[in-house]
Amino acid sequence: MAKAEAFGASVRTEIWHWYSRDHASASTFFSRKCEELEKRLENPSEEQVLEHRSYAAASILASVAFVEASLNELLASASEPNLSVGGALGELPQDERDALTALMKTWGRSGPSTLERIQLVLHLLRRQPFERGRDPFQSAADVVRLRNDLVHYPAEWRIGVGVTEEEVHRGLSAKLEGKFAENPFKPKENPFFPDRCLGHGCTAWAWKGAFALMEEFFERVGVTPSYDDMREQLSTTTEPLS
């Protein structure tokens, strides 16, 4: 979306881009690439295994970026007269738009985490906040934690054969194991995270969790999300939709 402003003899053009749409496309695209490799390859080479893991990591990172961008766009658009979502072309009254604009100025680039911001926006607009510990909030929180472990990787020894019961049931692995199909390119003896975790099953689960949170968030706020016209493109599988 672009707008032009005249300044004497010159004209300045400003472009507004909804990056949440790009992140949504990227997450689902990389997820489908994971699936394609898992379906096509039985004995992948080292290079193909690395390619597969790269797709998986990229998809998860993009899923959380989608959540963050979606929230930021709601707040940033609130002060704009010619934008939808939180702007004047959206469905929010002026007083709620003003409240979102003030909140964005207060936070800037610091402040609470994205999920906490989502809860605070709902409180501010007198909407029902999400119930912690229940979906879609809980799954989204697990997705964010997985993303954080990938970005801020806690370098440590990973235990495979001989792992104890206590070690199996701790940390991120305890939360995620059994929630999705594991990476078929890694043997069962390998540790769950990151080896058996990062595959198509994980990427599909991560996107579903991120998308479900934002779907319900926008419904509670009462605005139409920027990705509304591209829902049919946001599939994590190459299989035809039934």
C-alpha positions as CSV (number, residue, x, y, z in Angstrom):
1,M,0.0,0.0,0.0
2,A,1.4,3.4,-1.0
3,K,0.6,7.0,-0.3
4,A,2.0,10.2,-1.8
5,E,2.5,13.5,-0.1
6,A,3.4,16.8,-1.9
7,F,6.2,18.9,-0.5
8,G,6.5,22.0,-2.7
9,A,7.7,20.8,-6.1
10,S,8.6,17.3,-4.9
11,V,6.4,14.3,-4.0
12,R,7.3,11.7,-1.4
13,T,5.9,8.2,-1.7
14,E,5.6,6.0,1.3
15,I,5.0,2.3,1.1
16,W,3.2,0.2,3.8
17,H,4.0,-3.5,3.7
18,W,2.2,-6.2,5.7
19,Y,5.1,-8.4,6.6
20,S,2.9,-10.9,8.4
21,R,1.7,-12.1,5.0
22,D,5.3,-12.8,4.0
23,H,6.0,-14.7,7.2
24,A,2.8,-16.7,6.8
25,S,3.8,-17.6,3.2
26,A,7.4,-18.5,4.2
27,S,6.3,-20.7,7.1
28,T,3.9,-22.8,5.1
29,F,6.2,-22.9,2.1
30,F,9.2,-24.3,4.1
31,S,6.9,-26.7,5.8
32,R,5.7,-28.1,2.4
33,K,9.4,-28.4,1.3
34,C,10.0,-30.5,4.4
35,E,7.1,-32.8,3.5
36,E,8.3,-33.1,-0.1
37,L,11.7,-34.3,1.0
38,E,10.3,-36.8,3.5
39,K,8.0,-38.2,0.9
40,R,10.6,-38.4,-1.8
41,L,13.7,-39.6,0.0
42,E,14.3,-43.0,1.7
43,N,18.1,-42.7,2.2
44,P,18.9,-39.0,2.1
45,S,22.5,-37.8,1.7
46,E,24.1,-35.6,4.3
47,E,23.4,-32.6,2.1
48,Q,19.8,-33.5,1.8
49,V,19.4,-34.0,5.6
50,L,20.9,-30.5,6.1
51,E,18.5,-29.1,3.5
52,H,15.6,-30.7,5.3
53,R,16.7,-29.3,8.7
54,S,17.1,-25.9,7.2
55,Y,13.6,-25.9,5.9
56,A,12.3,-27.0,9.3
57,A,14.1,-24.4,11.2
58,A,13.1,-21.6,8.8
59,S,9.5,-22.6,9.0
60,I,9.4,-22.5,12.8
61,L,11.2,-19.1,12.9
62,A,8.7,-17.7,10.3
63,S,5.7,-19.0,12.3
64,V,6.7,-16.9,15.4
65,A,7.7,-14.0,13.2
66,F,4.1,-14.1,11.8
67,V,2.7,-13.8,15.3
68,E,5.0,-10.9,16.1
69,A,4.4,-9.0,12.9
70,S,0.7,-9.5,13.1
71,L,0.5,-7.9,16.5
72,N,2.9,-5.1,15.6
73,E,0.9,-4.3,12.4
74,L,-2.3,-4.0,14.4
75,L,-0.6,-1.5,16.8
76,A,1.3,0.5,14.1
77,S,-1.7,0.8,11.7
78,A,-4.0,2.2,14.5
79,S,-2.9,5.8,13.8
80,E,-3.2,5.6,10.1
81,P,-6.3,7.0,8.3
82,N,-5.9,5.0,5.1
83,L,-5.1,1.5,6.5
84,S,-7.2,-1.5,7.4
85,V,-6.7,-3.8,10.4
86,G,-6.2,-1.3,13.2
87,G,-6.4,1.8,11.0
88,A,-9.4,4.0,10.2
89,L,-10.4,1.6,7.4
90,G,-10.6,-1.2,9.9
91,E,-13.4,-2.0,12.3
92,L,-12.2,-0.3,15.5
93,P,-13.7,2.9,16.9
94,Q,-11.5,5.9,17.3
95,D,-11.0,5.7,21.0
96,E,-9.7,2.1,20.7
97,R,-7.4,3.1,17.9
98,D,-6.0,5.9,20.1
99,A,-5.5,3.5,22.9
100,L,-3.5,1.1,20.7
101,T,-1.4,4.0,19.3
102,A,-0.6,5.2,22.8
103,L,0.3,1.6,23.8
104,M,2.7,1.2,20.9
105,K,4.5,4.5,21.8
106,T,4.8,3.4,25.4
107,W,6.4,0.1,24.5
108,G,8.6,1.1,21.5
109,R,11.0,-1.7,20.7
110,S,11.2,-2.9,24.4
111,G,8.6,-4.0,26.8
112,P,6.9,-7.3,27.5
113,S,7.1,-10.4,25.3
114,T,4.9,-10.8,22.3
115,L,2.5,-13.1,24.0
116,E,2.2,-10.8,27.0
117,R,1.6,-7.9,24.6
118,I,-1.3,-9.9,23.1
119,Q,-2.8,-10.4,26.6
120,L,-2.4,-6.7,27.4
121,V,-4.0,-5.5,24.2
122,L,-7.0,-7.6,25.0
123,H,-7.2,-6.2,28.5
124,L,-6.8,-2.7,27.2
125,L,-9.6,-3.1,24.7
126,R,-11.8,-4.8,27.3
127,R,-11.8,-8.1,25.4
128,Q,-11.5,-11.5,27.0
129,P,-7.8,-12.4,27.4
130,F,-6.6,-15.9,26.6
131,E,-6.6,-18.5,29.3
132,R,-3.1,-19.5,30.1
133,G,-2.4,-23.2,30.1
134,R,-5.1,-23.9,27.4
135,D,-5.0,-23.7,23.7
136,P,-4.5,-21.7,21.6
137,F,-2.4,-19.8,24.0
138,Q,-0.5,-22.8,25.4
139,S,0.5,-24.2,22.1
140,A,1.6,-20.8,20.8
141,A,3.7,-20.4,24.0
142,D,5.4,-23.8,23.2
143,V,6.1,-22.7,19.7
144,V,7.7,-19.5,20.9
145,R,9.8,-21.5,23.4
146,L,10.9,-23.8,20.5
147,R,11.8,-20.8,18.4
148,N,13.8,-19.3,21.3
149,D,15.7,-22.5,21.8
150,L,16.6,-22.5,18.1
151,V,17.7,-18.8,18.1
152,H,19.4,-18.8,21.5
153,Y,20.6,-22.4,21.2
154,P,21.7,-23.7,24.6
155,A,24.9,-25.5,23.6
156,E,25.2,-28.6,25.7
157,W,25.8,-32.4,25.4
158,R,22.8,-34.2,23.9
159,I,22.2,-37.6,25.3
160,G,21.1,-40.5,23.0
161,V,21.5,-44.1,24.1
162,G,21.3,-44.7,27.8
163,V,19.2,-41.6,28.6
164,T,17.6,-41.7,32.0
165,E,13.9,-41.4,32.8
166,E,14.5,-38.1,34.5
167,E,16.4,-36.7,31.5
168,V,13.7,-37.8,29.1
169,H,10.9,-35.9,31.0
170,R,12.5,-32.5,31.4
171,G,12.6,-29.3,29.5
172,L,11.2,-28.6,26.0
173,S,11.4,-32.3,24.9
174,A,8.9,-33.2,27.6
175,K,6.4,-30.7,26.3
176,L,6.7,-31.5,22.6
177,E,7.4,-35.2,22.4
178,G,4.3,-37.0,21.1
179,K,2.6,-33.9,19.7
180,F,3.6,-34.5,16.1
181,A,5.3,-37.0,13.7
182,E,9.0,-37.1,14.2
183,N,11.7,-36.4,11.7
184,P,12.0,-39.7,9.7
185,F,15.6,-39.0,8.8
186,K,16.9,-39.4,12.3
187,P,17.1,-42.7,14.3
188,K,15.1,-43.2,17.5
189,E,18.4,-43.4,19.4
190,N,19.1,-39.7,18.7
191,P,17.9,-37.1,21.2
192,F,14.5,-35.7,20.6
193,F,15.6,-32.1,20.3
194,P,16.8,-31.1,17.8
195,D,17.3,-34.3,15.9
196,R,14.0,-36.1,15.9
197,C,12.0,-32.9,16.5
198,L,12.9,-30.9,13.4
199,G,10.8,-32.2,10.6
200,H,7.5,-31.7,8.7
201,G,5.4,-32.8,11.7
202,C,6.9,-30.1,13.9
203,T,6.6,-27.4,11.3
204,A,2.9,-28.2,10.7
205,W,2.3,-28.2,14.4
206,A,4.1,-24.9,14.9
207,W,2.2,-23.1,12.1
208,K,-1.1,-24.5,13.3
209,G,-0.4,-23.2,16.9
210,A,0.7,-19.7,15.7
211,F,-2.1,-19.4,13.2
212,A,-4.8,-20.5,15.7
213,L,-3.6,-17.9,18.2
214,M,-3.8,-15.0,15.8
215,E,-7.1,-16.2,14.3
216,E,-8.7,-16.1,17.7
217,F,-6.9,-12.9,18.7
218,F,-8.2,-10.9,15.7
219,E,-11.7,-12.4,16.2
220,R,-11.6,-11.1,19.9
221,V,-10.3,-7.7,18.9
222,G,-12.9,-7.5,16.1
223,V,-10.8,-6.7,13.1
224,T,-10.1,-8.5,9.8
225,P,-6.5,-9.7,9.6
226,S,-4.2,-8.7,6.7
227,Y,-3.9,-12.3,5.6
228,D,-7.7,-12.8,5.3
229,D,-7.6,-13.1,1.5
230,M,-4.8,-15.7,1.4
231,R,-6.0,-18.4,3.8
232,E,-6.3,-21.1,1.1
233,Q,-2.6,-20.6,0.2
234,L,-1.5,-21.2,3.8
235,S,-1.3,-25.0,3.8
236,T,1.6,-27.0,5.3
237,T,0.9,-30.0,3.1
238,T,1.0,-30.8,-0.6
239,E,-1.9,-33.1,-0.1
240,P,-5.2,-31.9,-1.6
241,L,-7.6,-30.4,1.0
242,S,-10.6,-32.6,1.6
